[in-house]
């Protein structure tokens, strides 16, 4: 994979929210983490407990702000460390330059609770309000017909896919208040978020961003009917970067790829899933055998394991869809 071409900045993605789940509620330990963030990243911090807010670090000139929120529910007792909006984007850029300290952050006992990515598509003079509303309506109908278990909430100016608290992927499309952009935002939470935490904590940001981008595009292509005449035209443009990912020459007969790669986006989705499959099966055990004088590698796997690898919801619709794709090979 050409990871240098798959950075968040090159694809115009922005990190809009970060949450770390800390496995303690002791105020002394929280203060220690706040002081570490102040020293290393010039972060101010507030502590929120039982809806009461206390200042932990407040210094002039600090442009980044962290929030510590304690949880005392029957499901989990701990502290959420959160960065919102521009603070999340700034903090992410700072830890790229100066990775988190495993000991000071107790990363062995910390997990990534949530990470949000968004893309802002600039409105054009030719875009009309009724066209945007129609786009949202068509998208909601397509998604609802494809998966009855997926919550779809539609209003004239916004579309929400999934449940805000319980869905590992919560997707929103809405028009920004300034009237200049349409935001496509994906909230990645729960087990899906944890699948990215090793690369974040280990400072492997090239791999992290590549995997986040793959996950984002996989989600939007799976759930939307993408075409050149709607508000996902930016996906078509950006998809060209991913379309020609480099793979080892012996991974697939090159004439097969050449015959399959065409300009229509329905076939682009096929090629994208094909690359996902190649990446998935490379990590699986295999056996060797000959058919005639040609040696073949044999692998076996469950469809649900492939869905989990791609970060796709494991429901009847998605199982059928990936089954259809595999049969098409």
C-alpha positions as CSV (number, residue, x, y, z in Angstrom):
1,X,0.0,0.0,0.0
2,X,1.2,3.5,-0.9
3,X,0.8,4.9,2.6
4,X,2.5,8.2,1.7
5,X,-0.5,8.9,-0.5
6,X,-3.0,8.1,2.2
7,X,-2.4,10.7,4.8
8,X,-5.4,12.5,6.4
9,X,-4.1,15.8,5.1
10,X,-3.7,14.5,1.5
11,X,-7.3,13.3,1.6
12,X,-8.5,16.5,3.4
13,X,-9.8,14.7,6.5
14,X,-9.8,16.3,9.9
15,X,-9.7,14.7,13.3
16,X,-12.6,16.3,15.2
17,X,-12.8,14.3,18.4
18,X,-10.5,12.1,20.6
19,X,-11.5,10.2,23.6
20,X,-9.2,8.1,25.8
21,X,-10.6,5.8,28.5
22,X,-8.4,5.9,31.6
23,X,-8.9,3.1,34.1
24,X,-8.9,5.3,37.3
25,X,-10.9,8.0,38.9
26,X,-8.4,9.1,41.6
27,X,-8.1,12.9,41.5
28,X,-4.3,12.7,42.2
29,X,-3.7,10.5,39.1
30,X,-6.0,12.8,37.0
31,X,-3.9,15.8,38.1
32,X,-0.7,14.0,37.2
33,X,-2.0,13.4,33.6
34,X,-3.2,17.0,33.4
35,X,0.3,18.3,34.4
36,X,1.9,15.9,31.9
37,X,-0.3,17.3,29.1
38,X,0.5,20.8,30.2
39,X,4.2,20.3,30.1
40,X,4.5,18.3,26.9
41,X,1.6,19.7,24.8
42,X,0.7,23.1,26.4
43,X,-2.8,21.9,27.2
44,X,-5.2,23.5,29.7
45,X,-7.4,21.0,31.5
46,X,-10.8,20.9,33.3
47,X,-12.2,18.2,35.5
48,X,-15.9,17.4,35.3
49,X,-17.4,15.2,38.1
50,X,-21.1,14.8,38.8
51,X,-21.8,17.7,36.3
52,X,-19.5,20.1,38.3
53,X,-16.6,21.6,36.5
54,X,-13.2,22.4,38.1
55,X,-10.1,23.9,36.5
56,X,-7.0,21.7,36.7
57,X,-4.6,23.7,34.5
58,X,-5.3,27.2,33.2
59,X,-2.4,29.1,31.6
60,X,-2.4,32.0,29.2
61,X,-1.2,31.2,25.8
62,X,-2.2,27.6,25.8
63,X,-4.4,26.9,22.7
64,X,-5.3,23.3,23.5
65,X,-7.9,22.2,26.0
66,X,-8.5,18.7,27.6
67,X,-11.5,17.5,29.5
68,X,-11.5,14.8,32.2
69,X,-14.9,13.3,32.9
70,X,-15.4,10.6,35.6
71,X,-17.8,7.7,35.1
72,X,-19.4,5.9,38.0
73,X,-21.9,3.7,36.1
74,X,-22.5,0.0,36.7
75,X,-21.0,-0.7,33.3
76,X,-17.7,1.2,33.8
77,X,-15.8,3.1,36.5
78,X,-13.1,5.3,35.1
79,X,-12.2,8.6,33.5
80,X,-12.7,9.8,30.0
81,X,-10.1,12.2,28.6
82,X,-11.6,14.1,25.7
83,X,-10.5,16.6,23.1
84,X,-13.2,18.3,21.0
85,X,-13.3,20.1,17.7
86,X,-10.2,22.2,17.0
87,X,-8.6,21.0,20.3
88,X,-8.8,17.4,19.0
89,X,-7.2,18.4,15.7
90,X,-4.4,20.4,17.4
91,X,-3.7,17.7,20.0
92,X,-3.5,15.0,17.2
93,X,-1.0,17.1,15.3
94,X,1.1,17.5,18.5
95,X,1.2,13.8,19.4
96,X,2.3,13.1,15.8
97,X,5.3,15.2,16.4
98,X,5.8,14.2,20.1
99,X,4.2,10.7,20.6
100,X,2.4,9.9,23.9
101,X,4.5,8.6,26.8
102,X,3.4,5.1,27.6
103,X,4.2,5.3,31.3
104,X,2.9,8.8,32.0
105,X,-0.4,8.0,30.2
106,X,-0.5,4.4,31.5
107,X,-1.2,3.2,28.0
108,X,-1.1,-0.5,29.0
109,X,-4.4,0.2,30.8
110,X,-5.8,2.9,28.6
111,X,-7.9,2.4,25.5
112,X,-9.0,4.6,22.6
113,X,-12.7,5.2,23.2
114,X,-13.5,7.3,20.2
115,X,-12.0,9.1,17.2
116,X,-14.0,11.3,14.7
117,X,-13.1,12.1,11.2
118,X,-14.8,14.6,8.9
119,X,-14.6,15.9,5.4
120,X,-16.0,19.3,4.4
121,X,-17.4,19.4,0.9
122,X,-17.6,23.0,-0.3
123,X,-20.9,24.1,-1.6
124,X,-20.9,25.1,-5.3
125,X,-23.0,27.9,-7.0
126,X,-24.8,25.2,-8.9
127,X,-25.9,23.3,-5.7
128,X,-29.5,23.8,-4.8
129,X,-31.2,23.3,-1.4
130,X,-33.8,21.0,-2.9
131,X,-31.1,18.9,-4.5
132,X,-29.4,18.4,-1.2
133,X,-32.6,17.4,0.5
134,X,-33.3,15.0,-2.3
135,X,-29.8,13.5,-1.9
136,X,-30.3,12.9,1.8
137,X,-33.8,11.4,1.2
138,X,-32.4,9.0,-1.5
139,X,-29.5,8.0,0.8
140,X,-31.8,7.4,3.7
141,X,-34.1,5.2,1.5
142,X,-31.2,3.2,0.1
143,X,-29.7,2.6,3.5
144,X,-33.0,1.7,5.2
145,X,-33.9,-0.8,2.5
146,X,-30.5,-2.4,2.7
147,X,-30.5,-2.9,6.5
148,X,-33.6,-2.8,8.7
149,X,-31.4,-3.0,11.8
150,X,-29.5,0.2,11.0
151,X,-31.0,3.3,12.6
152,X,-31.6,6.1,10.0
153,X,-32.6,9.5,11.2
154,X,-33.5,12.0,8.4
155,X,-34.5,15.7,8.5
156,X,-34.4,18.2,5.7
157,X,-30.8,19.4,6.5
158,X,-29.2,16.4,8.1
159,X,-28.9,12.6,7.9
160,X,-27.8,10.4,10.8
161,X,-26.9,6.7,10.4
162,X,-26.6,4.5,13.4
163,X,-27.2,5.0,17.1
164,X,-25.2,7.8,18.8
165,X,-24.3,5.8,21.9
166,X,-24.2,2.1,20.8
167,X,-23.1,2.0,17.2
168,X,-19.4,1.5,16.6
169,X,-19.8,3.7,13.5
170,X,-22.1,6.7,13.7
171,X,-22.2,8.7,10.5
172,X,-23.7,12.2,10.0
173,X,-24.2,14.4,6.9
174,X,-25.2,18.0,7.6
175,X,-24.9,21.5,6.3
176,X,-22.5,23.7,8.3
177,X,-24.1,26.8,9.9
178,X,-21.9,29.1,7.8
179,X,-23.8,27.8,4.7
180,X,-20.5,27.1,2.9
181,X,-19.8,23.5,3.5
182,X,-21.5,20.1,3.8
183,X,-19.9,17.9,6.5
184,X,-19.5,14.2,6.2
185,X,-18.6,13.0,9.7
186,X,-17.8,9.5,11.0
187,X,-17.6,8.8,14.7
188,X,-15.6,5.6,15.4
189,X,-16.2,4.1,18.8
190,X,-16.2,1.0,20.9
191,X,-14.4,-2.1,19.6
192,X,-13.9,-0.4,16.2
193,X,-12.0,2.4,17.8
194,X,-9.9,0.0,19.8
195,X,-8.7,-1.7,16.5
196,X,-6.8,1.5,15.8
197,X,-5.3,2.3,19.2
198,X,-2.1,0.3,18.9
199,X,-0.9,2.4,15.9
200,X,-1.9,5.6,17.7
201,X,-0.2,4.7,21.0
202,X,2.9,3.3,19.2
203,X,3.3,6.4,17.2
204,X,2.8,4.6,13.9
205,X,0.9,7.4,12.3
206,X,1.4,6.5,8.6
207,X,-0.2,3.1,9.3
208,X,-2.9,4.6,11.5
209,X,-4.0,7.2,8.9
210,X,-3.9,4.7,6.1
211,X,-6.2,2.3,8.0
212,X,-8.5,5.1,9.1
213,X,-8.9,6.3,5.5
214,X,-9.6,2.8,4.3
215,X,-12.2,2.3,7.0
216,X,-13.9,5.7,6.2
217,X,-14.1,5.0,2.5
218,X,-15.2,1.4,3.1
219,X,-18.1,2.7,5.2
220,X,-19.3,5.4,2.8
221,X,-19.0,3.2,-0.3
222,X,-20.8,0.3,1.5
223,X,-23.7,2.4,2.6
224,X,-24.2,5.0,-0.2
225,X,-25.0,4.8,-3.9
226,X,-22.0,6.9,-5.1
227,X,-22.3,8.7,-8.4
228,X,-20.9,11.7,-10.1
229,X,-24.1,13.8,-9.9
230,X,-24.6,14.0,-6.2
231,X,-22.9,15.5,-3.1
232,X,-20.4,12.6,-2.9
233,X,-18.5,13.8,-6.0
234,X,-15.5,14.3,-3.7
235,X,-15.5,10.6,-3.0
236,X,-15.1,9.9,-6.7
237,X,-12.2,12.4,-6.9
238,X,-10.4,11.2,-3.8
239,X,-11.0,7.5,-4.6
240,X,-8.6,7.8,-7.5
241,X,-5.8,8.0,-5.0
242,X,-6.8,4.7,-3.4
243,X,-7.8,3.0,-6.7
244,X,-4.2,2.2,-7.7
245,X,-2.8,1.0,-4.4
246,X,0.5,-0.9,-4.9
247,X,0.4,-4.6,-4.2
248,X,3.0,-7.3,-4.7
249,X,3.2,-8.5,-8.3
250,X,2.5,-12.1,-7.2
251,X,-0.6,-11.2,-5.3
252,X,-2.9,-11.4,-8.3
253,X,-2.5,-12.0,-12.0
254,X,-2.1,-8.5,-13.4
255,X,-4.2,-9.1,-16.5
256,X,-7.1,-9.9,-14.1
257,X,-6.8,-6.5,-12.5
258,X,-6.4,-4.7,-15.8
259,X,-9.6,-6.3,-17.1
260,X,-11.5,-5.3,-13.9
261,X,-10.3,-1.7,-13.4
262,X,-12.6,0.6,-15.3
263,X,-13.8,4.2,-14.7
264,X,-17.3,3.4,-13.5
265,X,-17.5,3.8,-9.8
266,X,-19.5,0.5,-9.3
267,X,-16.4,-1.2,-10.6
268,X,-14.2,1.0,-8.4
269,X,-16.0,-0.4,-5.4
270,X,-15.3,-3.9,-6.7
271,X,-11.6,-3.1,-7.0
272,X,-11.5,-1.5,-3.5
273,X,-13.1,-4.6,-2.0
274,X,-10.6,-6.7,-3.9
275,X,-7.7,-4.9,-2.4
276,X,-9.3,-5.3,1.1
277,X,-9.6,-9.0,0.4
278,X,-5.9,-9.3,-0.7
279,X,-4.8,-7.4,2.5
280,X,-7.0,-9.7,4.6
281,X,-5.9,-13.1,3.2
282,X,-2.2,-12.2,3.3
283,X,-2.3,-12.6,7.1
284,X,-4.1,-16.0,7.0
285,X,-2.5,-19.4,7.2
286,X,-2.5,-21.3,3.9
287,X,-1.8,-24.6,2.2
288,X,-0.1,-25.3,-1.1
289,X,-1.1,-27.7,-3.9
290,X,-0.7,-28.2,-7.6
291,X,-3.3,-28.2,-10.3
292,X,-1.5,-29.5,-13.3
293,X,1.9,-27.8,-13.3
294,X,0.6,-24.6,-11.6
295,X,1.0,-24.1,-7.8
296,X,-1.9,-22.6,-5.9
297,X,-2.2,-21.3,-2.3
298,X,-5.4,-22.3,-0.5
299,X,-6.9,-20.2,2.3
300,X,-10.2,-20.5,4.1
301,X,-12.0,-18.0,6.4
302,X,-15.4,-17.0,7.7
303,X,-17.3,-14.2,6.0
304,X,-17.8,-12.6,9.4
305,X,-14.1,-12.4,10.0
306,X,-13.6,-10.6,6.7
307,X,-16.4,-8.2,7.7
308,X,-14.7,-7.5,11.0
309,X,-11.4,-6.9,9.2
310,X,-13.0,-4.2,7.0
311,X,-14.8,-2.7,10.0
312,X,-18.2,-3.4,8.4
313,X,-21.3,-4.1,10.6
314,X,-22.0,-7.9,10.8
315,X,-25.7,-8.0,9.7
316,X,-27.6,-10.1,7.2
317,X,-27.4,-7.5,4.5
318,X,-23.7,-7.1,4.7
319,X,-23.1,-10.8,4.8
320,X,-25.1,-11.2,1.7
321,X,-23.3,-8.4,0.0
322,X,-19.8,-9.7,0.7
323,X,-21.0,-13.2,-0.3
324,X,-22.1,-11.8,-3.6
325,X,-18.8,-10.1,-4.1
326,X,-16.8,-13.3,-3.3
327,X,-18.9,-15.3,-5.7
328,X,-18.3,-12.7,-8.4
329,X,-14.5,-13.6,-8.2
